[in-house]
Amino acid sequence: MYYFISILILVVSVLLGLIVLVQNPKGGGLAANFAGTGSQFMGARQTADFLEKASWSLAIALLVLSLAATMIVPRNISEVGVQDTQLREQLEDVNQTAPIDFQAPPPQDNEE
């Protein structure tokens, strides 16, 4: 279920980005292509309204999906995987080795 919601979030994000890119902040954008000589020909105003409503709807859907994803994210895994076990063994090996003694390098003779 978590993966399904993650895919939905990705799809909604891409659609929201495309709709925002189609819009023009000065009222033109896709609607300006249909307007022609500045009249409301072929429902250009309805196109701008549709893009605005679509962007708000997708933004709200993205918010809801994000909140849903945080509620159902898998938190406690009862089975320890092979990779987890290997990492724990490596960490235990590192912790058991003696600490490295960092000393200053021996002085060098400058006879030149």
Backbone as JSON Lines, residues from 0, in Angstrom:
{"i":0,"aa":"M","n":[0.81,-1.19,0.0],"ca":[0.0,0.0,0.0],"c":[0.86,1.26,0.0]}
{"i":1,"aa":"Y","n":[1.96,1.21,0.74],"ca":[2.87,2.36,0.81],"c":[3.46,2.65,-0.57]}
{"i":2,"aa":"Y","n":[3.82,1.61,-1.3],"ca":[4.39,1.8,-2.63],"c":[3.36,2.35,-3.59]}
{"i":3,"aa":"F","n":[2.13,1.93,-3.47],"ca":[1.05,2.43,-4.32],"c":[0.86,3.94,-4.09]}
{"i":4,"aa":"I","n":[0.84,4.35,-2.84],"ca":[0.68,5.77,-2.54],"c":[1.91,6.56,-3.0]}
{"i":5,"aa":"S","n":[3.08,5.97,-2.89],"ca":[4.29,6.64,-3.37],"c":[4.24,6.86,-4.88]}
{"i":6,"aa":"I","n":[3.74,5.88,-5.6],"ca":[3.61,6.04,-7.05],"c":[2.57,7.11,-7.38]}
{"i":7,"aa":"L","n":[1.47,7.13,-6.63],"ca":[0.46,8.17,-6.83],"c":[1.04,9.56,-6.56]}
{"i":8,"aa":"I","n":[1.86,9.68,-5.54],"ca":[2.49,10.97,-5.24],"c":[3.38,11.4,-6.39]}
{"i":9,"aa":"L","n":[4.11,10.47,-6.95],"ca":[4.98,10.78,-8.09],"c":[4.16,11.24,-9.3]}
{"i":10,"aa":"V","n":[3.08,10.54,-9.6],"ca":[2.24,10.89,-10.75],"c":[1.59,12.27,-10.53]}
{"i":11,"aa":"V","n":[1.05,12.51,-9.35],"ca":[0.42,13.8,-9.05],"c":[1.45,14.92,-9.14]}
{"i":12,"aa":"S","n":[2.66,14.69,-8.67],"ca":[3.71,15.71,-8.72],"c":[4.06,16.07,-10.15]}
{"i":13,"aa":"V","n":[4.18,15.07,-11.01],"ca":[4.5,15.33,-12.42],"c":[3.36,16.1,-13.09]}
{"i":14,"aa":"L","n":[2.13,15.67,-12.85],"ca":[0.98,16.37,-13.43],"c":[0.89,17.81,-12.94]}
{"i":15,"aa":"L","n":[1.12,18.01,-11.66],"ca":[1.08,19.36,-11.11],"c":[2.16,20.24,-11.74]}
{"i":16,"aa":"G","n":[3.34,19.69,-11.91],"ca":[4.42,20.44,-12.56],"c":[4.07,20.81,-13.99]}
{"i":17,"aa":"L","n":[3.48,19.88,-14.73],"ca":[3.09,20.17,-16.11],"c":[2.01,21.24,-16.18]}
{"i":18,"aa":"I","n":[1.04,21.16,-15.31],"ca":[-0.04,22.16,-15.33],"c":[0.48,23.53,-14.94]}
{"i":19,"aa":"V","n":[1.38,23.6,-13.99],"ca":[1.94,24.89,-13.6],"c":[2.78,25.46,-14.73]}
{"i":20,"aa":"L","n":[3.49,24.62,-15.45],"ca":[4.3,25.12,-16.57],"c":[3.45,25.6,-17.73]}
{"i":21,"aa":"V","n":[2.27,25.03,-17.91],"ca":[1.39,25.45,-19.0],"c":[0.8,26.84,-18.72]}
{"i":22,"aa":"Q","n":[0.6,27.16,-17.46],"ca":[-0.01,28.45,-17.1],"c":[0.97,29.59,-17.3]}
{"i":23,"aa":"N","n":[0.44,30.75,-17.58],"ca":[1.22,31.97,-17.68],"c":[0.78,32.9,-16.56]}
{"i":24,"aa":"P","n":[1.68,33.42,-15.74],"ca":[1.26,34.22,-14.6],"c":[0.55,35.52,-14.99]}
{"i":25,"aa":"K","n":[0.69,35.97,-16.24],"ca":[0.05,37.22,-16.66],"c":[-1.32,36.96,-17.28]}
{"i":26,"aa":"G","n":[-1.86,35.79,-17.16],"ca":[-3.18,35.5,-17.68],"c":[-3.16,34.91,-19.07]}
{"i":27,"aa":"G","n":[-2.0,34.67,-19.63],"ca":[-1.91,34.13,-20.98],"c":[-1.82,32.63,-20.94]}
{"i":28,"aa":"G","n":[-0.64,32.1,-21.16],"ca":[-0.42,30.66,-21.12],"c":[-1.18,29.95,-22.21]}
{"i":29,"aa":"L","n":[-1.75,28.83,-21.88],"ca":[-2.52,28.05,-22.84],"c":[-3.75,28.81,-23.29]}
{"i":30,"aa":"A","n":[-4.33,29.6,-22.41],"ca":[-5.52,30.37,-22.74],"c":[-5.22,31.41,-23.83]}
{"i":31,"aa":"A","n":[-4.01,31.96,-23.85],"ca":[-3.66,32.97,-24.84],"c":[-3.62,32.38,-26.24]}
{"i":32,"aa":"N","n":[-3.29,31.11,-26.37],"ca":[-3.26,30.48,-27.68],"c":[-4.65,30.36,-28.28]}
{"i":33,"aa":"F","n":[-5.65,30.19,-27.44],"ca":[-7.02,30.05,-27.93],"c":[-7.69,31.4,-28.1]}
{"i":34,"aa":"A","n":[-7.23,32.44,-27.43],"ca":[-7.92,33.72,-27.43],"c":[-7.78,34.43,-28.77]}
{"i":35,"aa":"G","n":[-6.67,34.29,-29.43],"ca":[-6.51,34.92,-30.75],"c":[-6.35,36.41,-30.64]}
{"i":36,"aa":"T","n":[-7.4,37.17,-30.92],"ca":[-7.32,38.62,-30.95],"c":[-7.73,39.25,-29.63]}
{"i":37,"aa":"G","n":[-7.73,38.53,-28.59],"ca":[-8.05,39.08,-27.28],"c":[-9.5,38.87,-26.89]}
{"i":38,"aa":"S","n":[-10.29,38.26,-27.7],"ca":[-11.67,38.0,-27.32],"c":[-11.75,36.68,-26.57]}
{"i":39,"aa":"Q","n":[-12.91,36.39,-26.03],"ca":[-13.1,35.14,-25.3],"c":[-13.56,34.06,-26.26]}
{"i":40,"aa":"F","n":[-12.83,33.87,-27.32],"ca":[-13.18,32.91,-28.37],"c":[-12.87,31.49,-27.93]}
{"i":41,"aa":"M","n":[-13.77,30.57,-28.18],"ca":[-13.62,29.14,-27.91],"c":[-13.39,28.83,-26.43]}
{"i":42,"aa":"G","n":[-13.91,29.64,-25.57],"ca":[-13.85,29.33,-24.14],"c":[-12.47,29.43,-23.54]}
{"i":43,"aa":"A","n":[-11.72,30.45,-23.91],"ca":[-10.37,30.61,-23.38],"c":[-10.4,30.87,-21.87]}
{"i":44,"aa":"R","n":[-11.42,31.59,-21.44],"ca":[-11.53,31.85,-20.01],"c":[-11.78,30.56,-19.25]}
{"i":45,"aa":"Q","n":[-12.57,29.66,-19.82],"ca":[-12.83,28.39,-19.17],"c":[-11.56,27.54,-19.1]}
{"i":46,"aa":"T","n":[-10.68,27.7,-20.1],"ca":[-9.42,26.96,-20.07],"c":[-8.55,27.42,-18.9]}
{"i":47,"aa":"A","n":[-8.48,28.74,-18.7],"ca":[-7.69,29.26,-17.57],"c":[-8.31,28.83,-16.25]}
{"i":48,"aa":"D","n":[-9.65,28.85,-16.16],"ca":[-10.31,28.4,-14.94],"c":[-10.04,26.93,-14.68]}
{"i":49,"aa":"F","n":[-10.08,26.14,-15.75],"ca":[-9.82,24.7,-15.61],"c":[-8.39,24.46,-15.1]}
{"i":50,"aa":"L","n":[-7.42,25.18,-15.67],"ca":[-6.03,25.0,-15.25],"c":[-5.84,25.41,-13.79]}
{"i":51,"aa":"E","n":[-6.51,26.48,-13.39],"ca":[-6.39,26.91,-11.99],"c":[-7.04,25.9,-11.05]}
{"i":52,"aa":"K","n":[-8.21,25.42,-11.41],"ca":[-8.88,24.43,-10.56],"c":[-8.09,23.11,-10.52]}
{"i":53,"aa":"A","n":[-7.52,22.75,-11.67],"ca":[-6.73,21.51,-11.71],"c":[-5.48,21.63,-10.84]}
{"i":54,"aa":"S","n":[-4.84,22.8,-10.88],"ca":[-3.62,22.95,-10.07],"c":[-3.95,22.93,-8.57]}
{"i":55,"aa":"W","n":[-5.07,23.57,-8.17],"ca":[-5.46,23.52,-6.77],"c":[-5.85,22.11,-6.35]}
{"i":56,"aa":"S","n":[-6.57,21.42,-7.22],"ca":[-6.99,20.05,-6.89],"c":[-5.8,19.12,-6.75]}
{"i":57,"aa":"L","n":[-4.84,19.25,-7.66],"ca":[-3.65,18.4,-7.58],"c":[-2.79,18.74,-6.37]}
{"i":58,"aa":"A","n":[-2.73,20.02,-6.01],"ca":[-1.97,20.41,-4.82],"c":[-2.61,19.82,-3.56]}
{"i":59,"aa":"I","n":[-3.93,19.87,-3.48],"ca":[-4.62,19.28,-2.33],"c":[-4.45,17.77,-2.31]}
{"i":60,"aa":"A","n":[-4.54,17.15,-3.5],"ca":[-4.34,15.69,-3.57],"c":[-2.93,15.31,-3.13]}
{"i":61,"aa":"L","n":[-1.94,16.12,-3.52],"ca":[-0.56,15.85,-3.12],"c":[-0.4,15.96,-1.61]}
{"i":62,"aa":"L","n":[-1.04,16.95,-1.02],"ca":[-0.99,17.1,0.44],"c":[-1.63,15.91,1.14]}
{"i":63,"aa":"V","n":[-2.8,15.5,0.68],"ca":[-3.49,14.37,1.31],"c":[-2.7,13.08,1.15]}
{"i":64,"aa":"L","n":[-2.16,12.85,-0.05],"ca":[-1.37,11.64,-0.29],"c":[-0.1,11.63,0.57]}
{"i":65,"aa":"S","n":[0.52,12.78,0.73],"ca":[1.73,12.85,1.56],"c":[1.42,12.54,3.02]}
{"i":66,"aa":"L","n":[0.31,13.07,3.51],"ca":[-0.09,12.77,4.88],"c":[-0.45,11.29,5.04]}
{"i":67,"aa":"A","n":[-1.12,10.73,4.04],"ca":[-1.47,9.31,4.1],"c":[-0.21,8.44,4.08]}
{"i":68,"aa":"A","n":[0.77,8.85,3.28],"ca":[2.01,8.07,3.2],"c":[2.76,8.08,4.53]}
{"i":69,"aa":"T","n":[2.73,9.21,5.23],"ca":[3.42,9.25,6.53],"c":[2.71,8.42,7.57]}
{"i":70,"aa":"M","n":[1.4,8.24,7.42],"ca":[0.68,7.44,8.4],"c":[0.87,5.94,8.19]}
{"i":71,"aa":"I","n":[1.11,5.52,6.95],"ca":[1.22,4.08,6.7],"c":[2.64,3.64,6.38]}
{"i":72,"aa":"V","n":[3.61,4.49,6.6],"ca":[4.99,4.11,6.31],"c":[5.37,2.92,7.21]}
{"i":73,"aa":"P","n":[6.03,1.91,6.64],"ca":[6.43,0.76,7.47],"c":[7.52,1.18,8.46]}
{"i":74,"aa":"R","n":[7.26,0.92,9.72],"ca":[8.2,1.36,10.75],"c":[8.96,0.2,11.39]}
{"i":75,"aa":"N","n":[8.26,-0.76,11.91],"ca":[8.89,-1.87,12.61],"c":[8.91,-3.1,11.73]}
{"i":76,"aa":"I","n":[10.1,-3.57,11.45],"ca":[10.25,-4.78,10.65],"c":[10.58,-5.91,11.61]}
{"i":77,"aa":"S","n":[9.73,-6.92,11.64],"ca":[9.93,-8.01,12.61],"c":[11.05,-8.95,12.17]}
{"i":78,"aa":"E","n":[11.24,-9.12,10.89],"ca":[12.28,-10.03,10.4],"c":[13.55,-9.24,10.1]}
{"i":79,"aa":"V","n":[14.64,-9.76,10.58],"ca":[15.92,-9.12,10.32],"c":[16.45,-9.67,9.0]}
{"i":80,"aa":"G","n":[16.73,-8.78,8.09],"ca":[17.21,-9.2,6.77],"c":[18.67,-9.59,6.8]}
{"i":81,"aa":"V","n":[19.12,-10.19,5.72],"ca":[20.51,-10.63,5.6],"c":[21.45,-9.43,5.6]}
{"i":82,"aa":"Q","n":[21.07,-8.37,4.89],"ca":[21.93,-7.19,4.82],"c":[22.06,-6.55,6.2]}
{"i":83,"aa":"D","n":[20.97,-6.49,6.93],"ca":[21.01,-5.91,8.27],"c":[21.93,-6.72,9.16]}
{"i":84,"aa":"T","n":[21.86,-8.03,9.09],"ca":[22.71,-8.89,9.89],"c":[24.18,-8.7,9.53]}
{"i":85,"aa":"Q","n":[24.48,-8.62,8.24],"ca":[25.86,-8.41,7.82],"c":[26.39,-7.07,8.3]}
{"i":86,"aa":"L","n":[25.57,-6.03,8.23],"ca":[26.01,-4.72,8.71],"c":[26.26,-4.73,10.21]}
{"i":87,"aa":"R","n":[25.4,-5.42,10.95],"ca":[25.6,-5.49,12.4],"c":[26.9,-6.24,12.73]}
{"i":88,"aa":"E","n":[27.18,-7.31,12.0],"ca":[28.42,-8.05,12.23],"c":[29.64,-7.2,11.92]}
{"i":89,"aa":"Q","n":[29.57,-6.42,10.84],"ca":[30.7,-5.55,10.5],"c":[30.9,-4.48,11.56]}
{"i":90,"aa":"L","n":[29.82,-3.94,12.07],"ca":[29.94,-2.93,13.13],"c":[30.52,-3.52,14.41]}
{"i":91,"aa":"E","n":[30.13,-4.74,14.73],"ca":[30.69,-5.39,15.91],"c":[32.18,-5.67,15.72]}
{"i":92,"aa":"D","n":[32.59,-6.06,14.52],"ca":[34.01,-6.3,14.24],"c":[34.81,-5.01,14.38]}
{"i":93,"aa":"V","n":[34.26,-3.92,13.9],"ca":[34.96,-2.64,13.98],"c":[35.08,-2.21,15.43]}
{"i":94,"aa":"N","n":[34.05,-2.41,16.21],"ca":[34.08,-2.0,17.61],"c":[35.02,-2.87,18.45]}
{"i":95,"aa":"Q","n":[35.28,-4.1,18.05],"ca":[36.14,-4.99,18.81],"c":[37.61,-4.78,18.53]}
{"i":96,"aa":"T","n":[37.97,-4.2,17.42],"ca":[39.38,-3.97,17.1],"c":[39.93,-2.88,18.0]}
{"i":97,"aa":"A","n":[41.22,-2.93,18.2],"ca":[41.87,-1.94,19.05],"c":[41.84,-0.58,18.36]}
{"i":98,"aa":"P","n":[41.69,0.48,19.14],"ca":[41.69,1.81,18.51],"c":[43.06,2.12,17.92]}
{"i":99,"aa":"I","n":[43.05,2.89,16.88],"ca":[44.3,3.26,16.21],"c":[44.97,4.35,17.04]}
{"i":100,"aa":"D","n":[46.28,4.16,17.23],"ca":[47.04,5.13,18.01],"c":[47.66,6.12,17.02]}
{"i":101,"aa":"F","n":[47.09,7.31,17.0],"ca":[47.62,8.33,16.1],"c":[48.76,9.04,16.8]}
{"i":102,"aa":"Q","n":[49.93,8.93,16.2],"ca":[51.1,9.58,16.75],"c":[51.66,10.54,15.72]}
{"i":103,"aa":"A","n":[52.45,11.47,16.2],"ca":[53.09,12.41,15.3],"c":[54.14,11.67,14.48]}
{"i":104,"aa":"P","n":[54.33,12.05,13.23],"ca":[55.35,11.39,12.41],"c":[56.74,11.67,12.96]}
{"i":105,"aa":"P","n":[57.67,10.74,12.76],"ca":[59.03,10.96,13.28],"c":[59.66,12.19,12.61]}
{"i":106,"aa":"P","n":[60.5,12.88,13.35],"ca":[61.14,14.08,12.76],"c":[62.06,13.68,11.62]}
{"i":107,"aa":"Q","n":[62.1,14.49,10.6],"ca":[62.94,14.24,9.44],"c":[64.14,15.16,9.49]}
{"i":108,"aa":"D","n":[65.26,14.62,9.04],"ca":[66.51,15.42,9.03],"c":[66.53,16.23,7.73]}
{"i":109,"aa":"N","n":[66.75,17.5,7.88],"ca":[66.86,18.39,6.71],"c":[68.32,18.73,6.51]}
{"i":110,"aa":"E","n":[69.06,17.9,5.82],"ca":[70.49,18.08,5.62],"c":[70.79,18.78,4.33]}
{"i":111,"aa":"E","n":[69.84,19.22,3.6],"ca":[70.1,19.84,2.3],"c":[70.57,21.22,2.41]}
